[in-house]
Amino acid sequence: MEPDVLVLDEPAAGLDPAGRQEILSLISSWHLERGMTTVLVTHDMDDVVTYADKVIVMDKGQVVFHDDV
């Protein structure tokens, strides 16, 4: 399968630091190499700063912030 959009909900949750870095680097590589839109849901703002181009912050189902990282 070669999706145009990949949606991931906390893909690094519960992983040790090495596993976290490995999976997020792999996802980032797929995004760059395949030109695939990637939606990453996370509570970890370090992941946002490292891997995201845009950020949307939601509270109780409402968008409260949307901007470039």
All heavy atoms as TSV, in Angstrom:
chain	resi	resn	atom	element	x	y	z
A	1	MET	N	N	0.839	-1.181	0.000
A	1	MET	CA	C	0.000	0.000	0.000
A	1	MET	C	C	0.883	1.243	0.000
A	1	MET	O	O	1.919	1.268	0.649
A	1	MET	CB	C	-0.901	-0.017	1.227
A	1	MET	CG	C	-1.895	-1.168	1.207
A	1	MET	SD	S	-2.880	-1.381	2.693
A	1	MET	CE	C	-3.568	0.188	2.967
A	2	GLU	N	N	0.445	2.235	-0.709
A	2	GLU	CA	C	1.165	3.503	-0.765
A	2	GLU	C	C	0.183	4.635	-0.522
A	2	GLU	O	O	-0.252	5.301	-1.462
A	2	GLU	CB	C	1.873	3.644	-2.099
A	2	GLU	CG	C	2.975	2.613	-2.284
A	2	GLU	CD	C	3.792	2.842	-3.522
A	2	GLU	OE1	O	3.855	3.987	-3.997
A	2	GLU	OE2	O	4.370	1.871	-4.008
A	3	PRO	N	N	-0.157	4.877	0.742
A	3	PRO	CA	C	-1.155	5.914	1.037
A	3	PRO	C	C	-0.622	7.310	0.754
A	3	PRO	O	O	0.589	7.559	0.795
A	3	PRO	CB	C	-1.423	5.726	2.530
A	3	PRO	CG	C	-0.135	5.165	3.056
A	3	PRO	CD	C	0.384	4.279	1.959
A	4	ASP	N	N	-1.530	8.233	0.467
A	4	ASP	CA	C	-1.166	9.640	0.318
A	4	ASP	C	C	-1.058	10.315	1.673
A	4	ASP	O	O	-0.345	11.300	1.829
A	4	ASP	CB	C	-2.214	10.379	-0.518
A	4	ASP	CG	C	-2.255	9.886	-1.950
A	4	ASP	OD1	O	-1.184	9.511	-2.476
A	4	ASP	OD2	O	-3.339	9.873	-2.533
A	5	VAL	N	N	-1.796	9.789	2.655
A	5	VAL	CA	C	-1.823	10.361	4.000
A	5	VAL	C	C	-1.607	9.242	5.004
A	5	VAL	O	O	-2.224	8.175	4.915
A	5	VAL	CB	C	-3.178	11.048	4.294
A	5	VAL	CG1	C	-3.211	11.603	5.710
A	5	VAL	CG2	C	-3.450	12.154	3.283
A	6	LEU	N	N	-0.725	9.488	5.968
A	6	LEU	CA	C	-0.463	8.555	7.048
A	6	LEU	C	C	-0.853	9.246	8.351
A	6	LEU	O	O	-0.346	10.328	8.656
A	6	LEU	CB	C	1.024	8.187	7.070
A	6	LEU	CG	C	1.489	7.172	8.103
A	6	LEU	CD1	C	0.807	5.826	7.886
A	6	LEU	CD2	C	3.006	7.016	8.025
A	7	VAL	N	N	-1.784	8.654	9.110
A	7	VAL	CA	C	-2.242	9.225	10.378
A	7	VAL	C	C	-1.747	8.315	11.496
A	7	VAL	O	O	-2.043	7.111	11.500
A	7	VAL	CB	C	-3.782	9.341	10.428
A	7	VAL	CG1	C	-4.231	9.914	11.760
A	7	VAL	CG2	C	-4.278	10.209	9.270
A	8	LEU	N	N	-1.006	8.892	12.438
A	8	LEU	CA	C	-0.401	8.128	13.527
A	8	LEU	C	C	-0.798	8.734	14.863
A	8	LEU	O	O	-0.620	9.925	15.088
A	8	LEU	CB	C	1.127	8.152	13.382
A	8	LEU	CG	C	1.647	7.631	12.049
A	8	LEU	CD1	C	3.067	8.098	11.809
A	8	LEU	CD2	C	1.570	6.131	12.021
A	9	ASP	N	N	-1.287	7.906	15.758
A	9	ASP	CA	C	-1.700	8.349	17.080
A	9	ASP	C	C	-0.703	7.835	18.106
A	9	ASP	O	O	-0.669	6.638	18.406
A	9	ASP	CB	C	-3.107	7.831	17.380
A	9	ASP	CG	C	-3.664	8.362	18.689
A	9	ASP	OD1	O	-3.042	9.251	19.291
A	9	ASP	OD2	O	-4.730	7.881	19.105
A	10	GLU	N	N	0.130	8.734	18.609
A	10	GLU	CA	C	1.143	8.412	19.621
A	10	GLU	C	C	1.998	7.204	19.204
A	10	GLU	O	O	2.104	6.224	19.938
A	10	GLU	CB	C	0.475	8.143	20.968
A	10	GLU	CG	C	-0.309	9.303	21.532
A	10	GLU	CD	C	0.557	10.365	22.215
A	10	GLU	OE1	O	1.794	10.189	22.339
A	10	GLU	OE2	O	-0.011	11.391	22.620
A	11	PRO	N	N	2.656	7.251	18.035
A	11	PRO	CA	C	3.396	6.079	17.549
A	11	PRO	C	C	4.593	5.694	18.413
A	11	PRO	O	O	5.063	4.561	18.337
A	11	PRO	CB	C	3.845	6.495	16.147
A	11	PRO	CG	C	3.931	7.981	16.214
A	11	PRO	CD	C	2.784	8.385	17.119
A	12	ALA	N	N	5.102	6.605	19.233
A	12	ALA	CA	C	6.275	6.308	20.056
A	12	ALA	C	C	5.919	6.090	21.524
A	12	ALA	O	O	6.810	5.915	22.356
A	12	ALA	CB	C	7.296	7.431	19.922
A	13	ALA	N	N	4.627	6.059	21.851
A	13	ALA	CA	C	4.208	5.888	23.242
A	13	ALA	C	C	4.717	4.557	23.788
A	13	ALA	O	O	4.600	3.517	23.150
A	13	ALA	CB	C	2.692	5.950	23.343
A	14	GLY	N	N	5.320	4.616	24.953
A	14	GLY	CA	C	5.779	3.409	25.625
A	14	GLY	C	C	7.119	2.879	25.151
A	14	GLY	O	O	7.581	1.855	25.665
A	15	LEU	N	N	7.744	3.538	24.195
A	15	LEU	CA	C	9.042	3.069	23.707
A	15	LEU	C	C	10.178	3.673	24.525
A	15	LEU	O	O	10.060	4.781	25.046
A	15	LEU	CB	C	9.229	3.444	22.237
A	15	LEU	CG	C	8.253	2.828	21.252
A	15	LEU	CD1	C	8.550	3.341	19.837
A	15	LEU	CD2	C	8.326	1.312	21.285
A	16	ASP	N	N	11.298	2.939	24.601
A	16	ASP	CA	C	12.483	3.488	25.241
A	16	ASP	C	C	13.066	4.564	24.330
A	16	ASP	O	O	12.662	4.692	23.165
A	16	ASP	CB	C	13.495	2.388	25.544
A	16	ASP	CG	C	14.050	1.701	24.295
A	16	ASP	OD1	O	13.711	2.113	23.173
A	16	ASP	OD2	O	14.821	0.748	24.443
A	17	PRO	N	N	14.001	5.392	24.826
A	17	PRO	CA	C	14.520	6.494	23.997
A	17	PRO	C	C	15.081	6.056	22.645
A	17	PRO	O	O	14.843	6.721	21.633
A	17	PRO	CB	C	15.608	7.113	24.881
A	17	PRO	CG	C	15.149	6.830	26.275
A	17	PRO	CD	C	14.515	5.455	26.195
A	18	ALA	N	N	15.780	4.932	22.601
A	18	ALA	CA	C	16.345	4.478	21.319
A	18	ALA	C	C	15.233	4.049	20.362
A	18	ALA	O	O	15.270	4.384	19.173
A	18	ALA	CB	C	17.313	3.322	21.549
A	19	GLY	N	N	14.250	3.329	20.864
A	19	GLY	CA	C	13.127	2.901	20.027
A	19	GLY	C	C	12.308	4.076	19.545
A	19	GLY	O	O	11.843	4.105	18.406
A	20	ARG	N	N	12.127	5.068	20.423
A	20	ARG	CA	C	11.384	6.286	20.082
A	20	ARG	C	C	12.071	7.007	18.918
A	20	ARG	O	O	11.442	7.360	17.934
A	20	ARG	CB	C	11.320	7.187	21.318
A	20	ARG	CG	C	10.797	8.549	21.060
A	20	ARG	CD	C	10.828	9.396	22.353
A	20	ARG	NE	N	9.674	10.228	22.354
A	20	ARG	CZ	C	8.457	9.874	22.712
A	20	ARG	NH1	N	8.229	8.672	23.177
A	20	ARG	NH2	N	7.454	10.706	22.621
A	21	GLN	N	N	13.367	7.194	19.038
A	21	GLN	CA	C	14.126	7.897	18.002
A	21	GLN	C	C	14.095	7.102	16.702
A	21	GLN	O	O	13.932	7.664	15.620
A	21	GLN	CB	C	15.560	8.134	18.480
A	21	GLN	CG	C	16.329	9.172	17.694
A	21	GLN	CD	C	16.985	8.612	16.451
A	21	GLN	OE1	O	17.359	7.450	16.404
A	21	GLN	NE2	N	17.128	9.443	15.438
A	22	GLU	N	N	14.195	5.788	16.799
A	22	GLU	CA	C	14.205	4.945	15.605
A	22	GLU	C	C	12.877	5.017	14.853
A	22	GLU	O	O	12.860	5.221	13.642
A	22	GLU	CB	C	14.503	3.503	15.998
A	22	GLU	CG	C	14.633	2.579	14.820
A	22	GLU	CD	C	15.029	1.164	15.212
A	22	GLU	OE1	O	15.449	0.931	16.357
A	22	GLU	OE2	O	14.894	0.279	14.337
A	23	ILE	N	N	11.772	4.871	15.555
A	23	ILE	CA	C	10.469	4.877	14.872
A	23	ILE	C	C	10.147	6.257	14.310
A	23	ILE	O	O	9.651	6.382	13.190
A	23	ILE	CB	C	9.328	4.354	15.783
A	23	ILE	CG1	C	8.059	4.072	14.957
A	23	ILE	CG2	C	8.982	5.322	16.888
A	23	ILE	CD1	C	8.124	2.892	14.083
A	24	LEU	N	N	10.443	7.313	15.048
A	24	LEU	CA	C	10.142	8.659	14.549
A	24	LEU	C	C	11.051	9.045	13.380
A	24	LEU	O	O	10.607	9.715	12.447
A	24	LEU	CB	C	10.217	9.678	15.688
A	24	LEU	CG	C	9.105	9.529	16.731
A	24	LEU	CD1	C	9.346	10.471	17.908
A	24	LEU	CD2	C	7.733	9.762	16.130
A	25	SER	N	N	12.287	8.591	13.398
A	25	SER	CA	C	13.181	8.834	12.255
A	25	SER	C	C	12.692	8.096	11.009
A	25	SER	O	O	12.752	8.625	9.899
A	25	SER	CB	C	14.608	8.409	12.586
A	25	SER	OG	O	15.159	9.257	13.542
A	26	LEU	N	N	12.206	6.871	11.201
A	26	LEU	CA	C	11.667	6.102	10.086
A	26	LEU	C	C	10.443	6.792	9.492
A	26	LEU	O	O	10.323	6.932	8.269
A	26	LEU	CB	C	11.304	4.695	10.554
A	26	LEU	CG	C	10.728	3.759	9.502
A	26	LEU	CD1	C	11.715	3.523	8.372
A	26	LEU	CD2	C	10.336	2.440	10.154
A	27	ILE	N	N	9.547	7.258	10.346
A	27	ILE	CA	C	8.357	7.966	9.879
A	27	ILE	C	C	8.759	9.232	9.126
A	27	ILE	O	O	8.214	9.546	8.069
A	27	ILE	CB	C	7.437	8.293	11.071
A	27	ILE	CG1	C	6.858	6.998	11.651
A	27	ILE	CG2	C	6.333	9.263	10.659
A	27	ILE	CD1	C	6.259	7.156	13.035
A	28	SER	N	N	9.738	9.952	9.650
A	28	SER	CA	C	10.217	11.170	9.001
A	28	SER	C	C	10.812	10.854	7.623
A	28	SER	O	O	10.566	11.580	6.653
A	28	SER	CB	C	11.263	11.857	9.886
A	28	SER	OG	O	11.742	13.024	9.294
A	29	SER	N	N	11.552	9.777	7.528
A	29	SER	CA	C	12.138	9.363	6.241
A	29	SER	C	C	11.053	9.042	5.224
A	29	SER	O	O	11.143	9.453	4.064
A	29	SER	CB	C	13.026	8.136	6.422
A	29	SER	OG	O	14.143	8.449	7.190
A	30	TRP	N	N	10.019	8.294	5.659
A	30	TRP	CA	C	8.904	7.993	4.752
A	30	TRP	C	C	8.268	9.272	4.253
A	30	TRP	O	O	7.961	9.417	3.080
A	30	TRP	CB	C	7.843	7.172	5.447
A	30	TRP	CG	C	8.200	5.743	5.712
A	30	TRP	CD1	C	9.196	5.019	5.109
A	30	TRP	CD2	C	7.571	4.875	6.637
A	30	TRP	NE1	N	9.222	3.751	5.614
A	30	TRP	CE2	C	8.229	3.631	6.548
A	30	TRP	CE3	C	6.526	5.011	7.532
A	30	TRP	CZ2	C	7.870	2.542	7.321
A	30	TRP	CZ3	C	6.157	3.932	8.303
A	30	TRP	CH2	C	6.821	2.724	8.199
A	31	HIS	N	N	8.064	10.198	5.174
A	31	HIS	CA	C	7.430	11.474	4.824
A	31	HIS	C	C	8.243	12.198	3.752
A	31	HIS	O	O	7.695	12.658	2.744
A	31	HIS	CB	C	7.297	12.332	6.083
A	31	HIS	CG	C	6.910	13.745	5.824
A	31	HIS	ND1	N	5.637	14.116	5.453
A	31	HIS	CD2	C	7.633	14.887	5.871
A	31	HIS	CE1	C	5.594	15.419	5.287
A	31	HIS	NE2	N	6.791	15.906	5.530
A	32	LEU	N	N	9.533	12.299	3.960
A	32	LEU	CA	C	10.394	13.037	3.028
A	32	LEU	C	C	10.583	12.302	1.708
A	32	LEU	O	O	10.508	12.902	0.632
A	32	LEU	CB	C	11.744	13.313	3.684
A	32	LEU	CG	C	11.709	14.241	4.895
A	32	LEU	CD1	C	13.065	14.284	5.576
A	32	LEU	CD2	C	11.257	15.629	4.489
A	33	GLU	N	N	10.858	11.003	1.759
A	33	GLU	CA	C	11.162	10.237	0.547
A	33	GLU	C	C	9.937	10.007	-0.332
A	33	GLU	O	O	10.042	9.974	-1.550
A	33	GLU	CB	C	11.773	8.888	0.922
A	33	GLU	CG	C	13.146	9.015	1.542
A	33	GLU	CD	C	13.633	7.719	2.179
A	33	GLU	OE1	O	12.956	6.664	2.022
A	33	GLU	OE2	O	14.680	7.765	2.836
A	34	ARG	N	N	8.778	9.828	0.276
A	34	ARG	CA	C	7.578	9.484	-0.482
A	34	ARG	C	C	6.641	10.667	-0.694
A	34	ARG	O	O	5.630	10.543	-1.372
A	34	ARG	CB	C	6.823	8.362	0.228
A	34	ARG	CG	C	7.675	7.107	0.330
A	34	ARG	CD	C	7.000	6.032	1.093
A	34	ARG	NE	N	7.926	4.912	1.263
A	34	ARG	CZ	C	7.593	3.764	1.787
A	34	ARG	NH1	N	6.356	3.559	2.194
A	34	ARG	NH2	N	8.472	2.810	1.915
A	35	GLY	N	N	6.967	11.812	-0.094
A	35	GLY	CA	C	6.118	12.984	-0.250
A	35	GLY	C	C	4.739	12.789	0.349
A	35	GLY	O	O	3.768	13.375	-0.117
A	36	MET	N	N	4.665	11.964	1.371
A	36	MET	CA	C	3.390	11.596	1.978
A	36	MET	C	C	3.035	12.576	3.091
A	36	MET	O	O	3.878	12.937	3.903
A	36	MET	CB	C	3.539	10.175	2.525
A	36	MET	CG	C	2.566	9.727	3.526
A	36	MET	SD	S	2.846	8.037	4.147
A	36	MET	CE	C	4.296	7.443	3.376
A	37	THR	N	N	1.784	13.026	3.113
A	37	THR	CA	C	1.295	13.844	4.215
A	37	THR	C	C	1.228	12.960	5.448
A	37	THR	O	O	0.687	11.854	5.402
A	37	THR	CB	C	-0.102	14.409	3.907
A	37	THR	OG1	O	0.009	15.248	2.760
A	37	THR	CG2	C	-0.656	15.190	5.085
A	38	THR	N	N	1.797	13.430	6.556
A	38	THR	CA	C	1.824	12.659	7.787
A	38	THR	C	C	1.203	13.478	8.902
A	38	THR	O	O	1.631	14.604	9.158
A	38	THR	CB	C	3.273	12.282	8.162
A	38	THR	OG1	O	3.877	11.627	7.054
A	38	THR	CG2	C	3.317	11.375	9.365
A	39	VAL	N	N	0.191	12.904	9.538
A	39	VAL	CA	C	-0.456	13.539	10.683
A	39	VAL	C	C	-0.003	12.758	11.911
A	39	VAL	O	O	-0.267	11.557	12.021
A	39	VAL	CB	C	-1.991	13.515	10.557
A	39	VAL	CG1	C	-2.626	14.121	11.798
A	39	VAL	CG2	C	-2.430	14.236	9.298
A	40	LEU	N	N	0.693	13.434	12.804
A	40	LEU	CA	C	1.242	12.805	14.004
A	40	LEU	C	C	0.546	13.387	15.221
A	40	LEU	O	O	0.666	14.585	15.490
A	40	LEU	CB	C	2.745	13.068	14.078
A	40	LEU	CG	C	3.476	12.589	15.322
A	40	LEU	CD1	C	3.476	11.073	15.372
A	40	LEU	CD2	C	4.901	13.111	15.318
A	41	VAL	N	N	-0.203	12.548	15.919
A	41	VAL	CA	C	-0.865	12.973	17.150
A	41	VAL	C	C	0.073	12.642	18.297
A	41	VAL	O	O	0.513	11.497	18.441
A	41	VAL	CB	C	-2.209	12.227	17.336
A	41	VAL	CG1	C	-2.862	12.638	18.648
A	41	VAL	CG2	C	-3.128	12.485	16.159
A	42	THR	N	N	0.410	13.652	19.110
A	42	THR	CA	C	1.319	13.430	20.219
A	42	THR	C	C	1.080	14.462	21.312
A	42	THR	O	O	0.582	15.558	21.043
A	42	THR	CB	C	2.795	13.483	19.761
A	42	THR	OG1	O	3.647	13.157	20.865
A	42	THR	CG2	C	3.172	14.850	19.219
A	43	HIS	N	N	1.445	14.079	22.520
A	43	HIS	CA	C	1.434	15.016	23.639
A	43	HIS	C	C	2.846	15.519	23.922
A	43	HIS	O	O	3.052	16.362	24.786
A	43	HIS	CB	C	0.882	14.340	24.899
A	43	HIS	CG	C	-0.565	14.042	24.807
A	43	HIS	ND1	N	-1.050	12.845	24.320
A	43	HIS	CD2	C	-1.638	14.792	25.110
A	43	HIS	CE1	C	-2.364	12.872	24.354
A	43	HIS	NE2	N	-2.758	14.039	24.814
A	44	ASP	N	N	3.822	14.983	23.202
A	44	ASP	CA	C	5.235	15.301	23.437
A	44	ASP	C	C	5.668	16.455	22.535
A	44	ASP	O	O	5.881	16.281	21.341
A	44	ASP	CB	C	6.087	14.061	23.170
A	44	ASP	CG	C	7.527	14.228	23.608
A	44	ASP	OD1	O	8.072	15.354	23.493
A	44	ASP	OD2	O	8.111	13.232	24.060
A	45	MET	N	N	5.804	17.630	23.130
A	45	MET	CA	C	6.156	18.814	22.337
A	45	MET	C	C	7.582	18.735	21.781
A	45	MET	O	O	7.883	19.374	20.785
A	45	MET	CB	C	5.947	20.085	23.157
A	45	MET	CG	C	4.473	20.316	23.527
A	45	MET	SD	S	3.334	20.201	22.131
A	45	MET	CE	C	3.625	21.770	21.347
A	46	ASP	N	N	8.454	17.925	22.393
A	46	ASP	CA	C	9.780	17.713	21.816
A	46	ASP	C	C	9.665	17.022	20.457
A	46	ASP	O	O	10.403	17.350	19.522
A	46	ASP	CB	C	10.663	16.880	22.747
A	46	ASP	CG	C	11.093	17.637	23.991
A	46	ASP	OD1	O	11.198	18.885	23.928
A	46	ASP	OD2	O	11.330	16.985	25.029
A	47	ASP	N	N	8.728	16.073	20.335
A	47	ASP	CA	C	8.492	15.415	19.041
A	47	ASP	C	C	7.980	16.426	18.021
A	47	ASP	O	O	8.382	16.402	16.853
A	47	ASP	CB	C	7.470	14.287	19.175
A	47	ASP	CG	C	7.990	13.088	19.952
A	47	ASP	OD1	O	9.208	13.025	20.200
A	47	ASP	OD2	O	7.164	12.223	20.308
A	48	VAL	N	N	7.113	17.317	18.458
A	48	VAL	CA	C	6.563	18.344	17.567
A	48	VAL	C	C	7.687	19.217	17.022
A	48	VAL	O	O	7.796	19.436	15.816
A	48	VAL	CB	C	5.502	19.204	18.292
A	48	VAL	CG1	C	5.076	20.384	17.434
A	48	VAL	CG2	C	4.306	18.358	18.685
A	49	VAL	N	N	8.544	19.695	17.905
A	49	VAL	CA	C	9.643	20.579	17.496
A	49	VAL	C	C	10.603	19.863	16.547
A	49	VAL	O	O	11.079	20.441	15.573
A	49	VAL	CB	C	10.405	21.106	18.731
A	49	VAL	CG1	C	11.690	21.799	18.348
A	49	VAL	CG2	C	9.513	22.040	19.533
A	50	THR	N	N	10.851	18.592	16.818
A	50	THR	CA	C	11.828	17.840	16.027
A	50	THR	C	C	11.287	17.372	14.685
A	50	THR	O	O	12.002	17.403	13.688
A	50	THR	CB	C	12.314	16.610	16.832
A	50	THR	OG1	O	12.836	17.058	18.085
A	50	THR	CG2	C	13.389	15.849	16.078
A	51	TYR	N	N	10.015	16.954	14.633
A	51	TYR	CA	C	9.518	16.259	13.451
A	51	TYR	C	C	8.421	16.976	12.677
A	51	TYR	O	O	8.091	16.552	11.578
A	51	TYR	CB	C	9.022	14.866	13.848
A	51	TYR	CG	C	10.128	13.992	14.383
A	51	TYR	CD1	C	10.286	13.777	15.740
A	51	TYR	CD2	C	11.056	13.417	13.523
A	51	TYR	CE1	C	11.325	12.992	16.238
A	51	TYR	CE2	C	12.095	12.633	13.998
A	51	TYR	CZ	C	12.219	12.433	15.361
A	51	TYR	OH	O	13.245	11.665	15.830
A	52	ALA	N	N	7.834	18.020	13.215
A	52	ALA	CA	C	6.678	18.639	12.553
A	52	ALA	C	C	7.046	19.918	11.810
A	52	ALA	O	O	7.991	20.611	12.174
A	52	ALA	CB	C	5.586	18.945	13.582
A	53	ASP	N	N	6.277	20.216	10.764
A	53	ASP	CA	C	6.384	21.488	10.052
A	53	ASP	C	C	5.306	22.454	10.545
A	53	ASP	O	O	5.512	23.642	10.615
A	53	ASP	CB	C	6.193	21.283	8.545
A	53	ASP	CG	C	7.241	20.381	7.943
A	53	ASP	OD1	O	8.416	20.480	8.332
A	53	ASP	OD2	O	6.877	19.569	7.075
A	54	LYS	N	N	4.156	21.887	10.833
A	54	LYS	CA	C	3.005	22.670	11.297
A	54	LYS	C	C	2.508	22.037	12.583
A	54	LYS	O	O	2.667	20.837	12.800
A	54	LYS	CB	C	1.875	22.653	10.273
A	54	LYS	CG	C	2.292	23.119	8.901
A	54	LYS	CD	C	1.550	24.344	8.536
A	54	LYS	CE	C	1.944	24.767	7.124
A	54	LYS	NZ	N	2.337	26.121	7.075
A	55	VAL	N	N	1.855	22.832	13.417
A	55	VAL	CA	C	1.314	22.324	14.669
A	55	VAL	C	C	-0.111	22.832	14.859
A	55	VAL	O	O	-0.417	23.978	14.539
A	55	VAL	CB	C	2.201	22.709	15.874
A	55	VAL	CG1	C	2.280	24.200	16.064
A	55	VAL	CG2	C	1.730	22.045	17.151
A	56	ILE	N	N	-0.948	21.922	15.320
A	56	ILE	CA	C	-2.312	22.279	15.714
A	56	ILE	C	C	-2.474	21.810	17.160
A	56	ILE	O	O	-2.246	20.631	17.457
A	56	ILE	CB	C	-3.374	21.597	14.833
A	56	ILE	CG1	C	-3.231	22.065	13.386
A	56	ILE	CG2	C	-4.773	21.877	15.366
A	56	ILE	CD1	C	-4.114	21.314	12.402
A	57	VAL	N	N	-2.828	22.720	18.038
A	57	VAL	CA	C	-3.076	22.377	19.437
A	57	VAL	C	C	-4.581	22.403	19.644
A	57	VAL	O	O	-5.241	23.382	19.270
A	57	VAL	CB	C	-2.370	23.367	20.396
A	57	VAL	CG1	C	-2.695	23.028	21.844
A	57	VAL	CG2	C	-0.863	23.354	20.165
A	58	MET	N	N	-5.085	21.317	20.243
A	58	MET	CA	C	-6.523	21.216	20.471
A	58	MET	C	C	-6.804	21.096	21.963
A	58	MET	O	O	-6.003	20.551	22.709
A	58	MET	CB	C	-7.086	20.009	19.729
A	58	MET	CG	C	-6.895	20.127	18.226
A	58	MET	SD	S	-7.646	18.780	17.326
A	58	MET	CE	C	-9.356	19.244	17.487
A	59	ASP	N	N	-7.954	21.610	22.359
A	59	ASP	CA	C	-8.420	21.494	23.733
A	59	ASP	C	C	-9.912	21.186	23.695
A	59	ASP	O	O	-10.680	21.972	23.129
A	59	ASP	CB	C	-8.148	22.797	24.497
A	59	ASP	CG	C	-8.544	22.714	25.960
A	59	ASP	OD1	O	-8.431	21.623	26.556
A	59	ASP	OD2	O	-8.973	23.752	26.510
A	60	LYS	N	N	-10.275	20.036	24.243
A	60	LYS	CA	C	-11.675	19.619	24.284
A	60	LYS	C	C	-12.320	19.632	22.893
A	60	LYS	O	O	-13.446	20.084	22.714
A	60	LYS	CB	C	-12.464	20.470	25.262
A	60	LYS	CG	C	-11.964	20.355	26.679
A	60	LYS	CD	C	-12.695	21.274	27.621
A	60	LYS	CE	C	-12.025	21.185	28.993
A	60	LYS	NZ	N	-12.373	22.293	29.838
A	61	GLY	N	N	-11.555	19.178	21.892
A	61	GLY	CA	C	-12.083	19.065	20.543
A	61	GLY	C	C	-12.063	20.346	19.729
A	61	GLY	O	O	-12.503	20.352	18.586
A	62	GLN	N	N	-11.543	21.421	20.292
A	62	GLN	CA	C	-11.488	22.705	19.595
A	62	GLN	C	C	-10.038	23.082	19.286
A	62	GLN	O	O	-9.158	22.903	20.132
A	62	GLN	CB	C	-12.113	23.811	20.450
A	62	GLN	CG	C	-13.564	23.580	20.807
A	62	GLN	CD	C	-14.468	23.577	19.591
A	62	GLN	OE1	O	-14.375	24.440	18.731
A	62	GLN	NE2	N	-15.325	22.573	19.510
A	63	VAL	N	N	-9.798	23.619	18.104
A	63	VAL	CA	C	-8.470	24.105	17.750
A	63	VAL	C	C	-8.226	25.409	18.508
A	63	VAL	O	O	-9.010	26.349	18.392
A	63	VAL	CB	C	-8.344	24.345	16.224
A	63	VAL	CG1	C	-7.019	24.994	15.897
A	63	VAL	CG2	C	-8.521	23.036	15.476
A	64	VAL	N	N	-7.146	25.443	19.298
A	64	VAL	CA	C	-6.808	26.649	20.042
A	64	VAL	C	C	-5.524	27.309	19.518
A	64	VAL	O	O	-5.231	28.448	19.884
A	64	VAL	CB	C	-6.686	26.380	21.569
A	64	VAL	CG1	C	-8.018	25.963	22.145
A	64	VAL	CG2	C	-5.615	25.348	21.863
A	65	PHE	N	N	-4.787	26.600	18.644
A	65	PHE	CA	C	-3.574	27.161	18.065
A	65	PHE	C	C	-3.276	26.396	16.793
A	65	PHE	O	O	-3.373	25.178	16.754
A	65	PHE	CB	C	-2.407	27.029	19.046
A	65	PHE	CG	C	-1.103	27.571	18.532
A	65	PHE	CD1	C	-0.848	28.938	18.581
A	65	PHE	CD2	C	-0.150	26.736	17.998
A	65	PHE	CE1	C	0.365	29.452	18.095
A	65	PHE	CE2	C	1.052	27.244	17.517
A	65	PHE	CZ	C	1.310	28.596	17.575
A	66	HIS	N	N	-2.886	27.111	15.727
A	66	HIS	CA	C	-2.511	26.491	14.455
A	66	HIS	C	C	-1.480	27.396	13.801
A	66	HIS	O	O	-1.786	28.552	13.497
A	66	HIS	CB	C	-3.739	26.319	13.564
A	66	HIS	CG	C	-3.423	25.708	12.241
A	66	HIS	ND1	N	-4.192	25.933	11.131
A	66	HIS	CD2	C	-2.441	24.873	11.841
A	66	HIS	CE1	C	-3.692	25.265	10.103
A	66	HIS	NE2	N	-2.631	24.620	10.519
A	67	ASP	N	N	-0.264	26.882	13.608
A	67	ASP	CA	C	0.794	27.724	13.056
A	67	ASP	C	C	1.953	26.829	12.617
A	67	ASP	O	O	1.965	25.639	12.843
A	67	ASP	CB	C	1.271	28.737	14.099
A	67	ASP	CG	C	1.876	29.999	13.472
A	67	ASP	OD1	O	2.179	29.996	12.265
A	67	ASP	OD2	O	2.008	30.986	14.191
A	68	ASP	N	N	2.955	27.451	12.017
A	68	ASP	CA	C	4.223	26.756	11.738
A	68	ASP	C	C	4.915	26.496	13.057
A	68	ASP	O	O	4.735	27.215	14.035
A	68	ASP	CB	C	5.137	27.615	10.860
A	68	ASP	CG	C	4.563	27.883	9.484
A	68	ASP	OD1	O	3.752	27.067	9.014
A	68	ASP	OD2	O	4.933	28.903	8.890
A	69	VAL	N	N	5.716	25.427	13.075
A	69	VAL	CA	C	6.481	25.119	14.287
A	69	VAL	C	C	7.485	26.225	14.489
A	69	VAL	O	O	7.673	26.744	15.515
A	69	VAL	CB	C	7.169	23.764	14.177
A	69	VAL	CG1	C	8.093	23.518	15.344
A	69	VAL	CG2	C	6.151	22.648	14.083
